[in-house]
Amino acid sequence: MKKFLLFISLSSLIMIFLTSCSAKPYSFKEPIDEIESIEIVSAENSLEFTVTKTLSETEKEDFLEQFQGIKFYKYLGDPPGVHGDAIKINYQSGVYEMINYFSAEYVEDGVVQFLWKRCDEKDFNELLEIFSE
């Protein structure tokens, strides 16, 4: 019985590890066609931030296309929380997502939910640089 439980435990850990290593495009919490605006922000956290730029409609479309090219991974460990340079995705419903390279969060009615996503720092910062100008 102990060997069986050990086998199940190890199998579960391997499945979690393999799942976390698969890179995928970012999956938004809300439908993309409900994105109202995209902002580049300097964040203390997902509730306290300063908007440094709001993307135009043309920039928004270009940004989404390039952003979907960045591969995101499932984050394992304690959530670090969004802070520093980040992207704020605003939905028509009033909810929003805050994303930086090491964390992503979904905010609804002032309640922050960690999304367990991260991406490559270089890829994320290059995208921010393109759209910050």
Protein Blocks (a to p, Z undefined) as FASTA:
>chain_A
ZZmmmmmmmmmmmmmmmmmmpccddddfbdfklpfbdcddddfblmbccdfbdcdfklmm
mmmmmmmmpccdddedjdebjghjddddddfkopacdddfkbccddeehiacdehiacdf
klmmmmmmmmmZZ
